[in-house]
Every structure is written in C-alpha cells, then in structure tokens.
Amino acid sequence: MLYLLYERLAEFKTHIPILNLMKYLTFRTGMAVFTAQIIAIAMGSRFIRWMRARQGKGQPIRTDGIARHVVEKAGTPTMGGFMILAGVVVSTLLWADLSNVHVWVVLMVTSGFGLLGFLDDYAKVTKQTTAGVSSRMKLIFQFALTLAAVFILIQFGDRSVEAPGLSTSVAFPIFKRLLIDLGWFYMAFAAFVIVGASNAVNLTDGLDGLAIVPVMIASAAFGLIAYLVGNYVFAQYLQLHFVPGVGEIAVFCGAMIGAGLGFLWYNAPPAKIFMGDTGSLALGGALGTVAVVTKHEIVLAIIGGLFVLEAVSVMVQVASFKLTGKRVFRMAPIHHHFEKLGWAESTVVIRFWIISVVLALIGLATLKLR
C-alpha cells in the first residue's frame, strides 16, 4: 500500500529525499519486521484476556500424552495464531508491492489456512475435545486452495525469459541448471509441498515456543533466498534460477519474523497463549508457498528439516503400530519422545532450535555450492 502510494508521489521524491527509501527492498523488509512485531505485541495482553474470558477451559490437552501437561497447560487459551496473522497480513499490505502476484498468492494461502485452523480450534474449544475438523475435510480444503494458488502462479506469475518453463519446473540444489519440467503435474507436486509443510508445522507445535522459533529461522532463510533469486545480478552471480518479481516475498518473510517475535513474547515458557491450528497451519502453508514461488521446494526439506523429522516420526509410529503392533518411539511426534525419556521441556525446545539453525545454514549453503 505504502509502496504504491510512493510510486504515485513521483513529483515529491526530489523535494522529500527520505521518500526514496521506499524503493529499497531491504528497507521495506526491515519495516515489515518492525511493524508486524509491534502489532503482535500490542494485541497480546488484550487478546489473551479476551480469549480467556470466552474460551473458559482453554485448549483441550491430550489425556494420553505427557501427564504434567494436563496440569501445567490446562486452561491456556489458544488461537494465538490470530495475533501472528494480523501482524503478517497488515505489515505485508503496508510495505509490499501490491501489484505483485506472488505477494497475493502467499497471502491467499496463509489467510485461507489460517481460517481453516480457526475453524478447527473453535470446534475443539467449544466441544472441549482434541478432535476438531476432520482430517479428510482439512486435506480437501488445503489441496483445493493450494491447487488454485499454484494455478494462479503458473498463469499470471512473471515469466522467466531465460527459463521459459520455470513456472512448472522443479529446480535442484547444488546442480547449476538442472530443471525438470513437470508440466501441469507440477500443480500436484507444489500442492503436496505446501500441504505437507502446513501439517508438518502443525505437528511440531506441541511445546511452548517449539514451533514459532524454527518458523522464524526458516522465514529468515527464505527471505534471503527470495531477495537473491529475485535479483538478476545476484542470481547470475550465484548461478541460481532468476525468478522475476519474487524479491517482494522478502517483505512477507520479514513480516513473518516480526509477528513471530511478537507472539514469542507471550508464547515463551510458560506460555500465556498457544498459536493453535490458526497459527501452525497458516505458518506452515506460508513457508511451503514461499518455497514454491522461489523455486526452492527441495531446499525447504533441508531448511525445514525439523518439521520433516516431526512429521516422519508420526508416520513411522503409525505405520509401525499398524503393521507390528509395536511403537518405535515412546510417543509421537518425536519431541514428546524426548520428554518421555526425561528431558525437560526447555531442553527439548532449545535443542530443537539449535537443530533448526544448523539446518537453515546447510540449506543456505546450497546457494553457493554449485
């Protein structure tokens, strides 16, 4: 919004030099971080009080899980993801170039998944059960929305002159020019990446601060990737595939970082509010969509390796129990397994943060290893 206003005030640029800061992507990304953080923090206390008054017993806690969670976390309000979404959406609308289709597609998926998460949280709170919207309905909605989003990207996204089929191709890290054009099958692949990322983050959100910090780390990594692949000079120097217009996604990633910081102020142990599916589904979907628009879907599996680990631990646990009647882990997702081993919650959370940083650095290293 402010960027479009800046473009329409061309005659004032020479008289008010400070307006020229708006043309710098780095400036607008920094302001997006600051704005989103202020919005989330400012909403926090009032929003938590309001949710406590309306949610009664708060988010239901699994009775078959960690015993102390039933006592320590009972009554904590959920839907804190609304604070994150408010910061992300408002900040992005303020500082991003709203003529950019990539920005609207990412906002579309993030908001849509946030709405789905809200409906799921609402069902859980009102019925006081850990079962909200059915898994089948969730997947149908998620795939329908992501397929529509990817279709818009393919049809209306900026075309790459150097790689005409880039919009429907999968790029591979480390290899300089390796592209596999999937044609219209790319829609199914991209939808799988986005939906998979959304549900993986959702599974990770089980301890205070566990999901939000890795999300911020991944957002920072993809903010840098968006800036580099959206800049022709940097993309050529690093031998990356140049994706026209995708640099604006750095503003969105900055908003994710800022909103995450604001939310962490209240989600730090002991959490005063949980993000719920409202936040986890939306944030995971956002990361998946950013990976798709930047053509770094495979790198997402590295940078977001912690989320992959959490999701795989659940799949392995379920498959093992159905096939053999035995469990591989004491409890899934895997962060609960370590709690069952006697690790303190803070130990699990901080060590998982460290793993996220290491994986993000490995993922970023693929930009130079060509």
Secondary structure, DSSP 8 states (H G I E B T S, - for coil): -HHHHHHHTGGGTTT-GGGGGGG-HHHHHHHHHHHHHHHHHHHHHHHHHHHHHHHTT-S---TTS-HHHHHHSTT----THHHHHHHHHHHHHHHS-TT-HHHHHHHHHHHHHHHHHHHHHHHHHHHTSS--S-HHHHHHHHHHHHHHHHHHHHHHS---SS-TTGGGEEE-SSSSS-EEE-TTHHHHHHHHHHHHHHHHHHHH--STTTTHHHHHHHHHHHHHHHHHHTSHHHHHHTT----TTGGGHHHHHHHHHHHHHHHHHHHSSS-S---HHHHHHHHHHHHHHHHHHTT-HHHHHHHTHHHHHHHHHHHHHHHHHHHHS--SSSSSSHHHHHHHTT--HHHHHHHHHHHHHHHHHHHHHTTT--
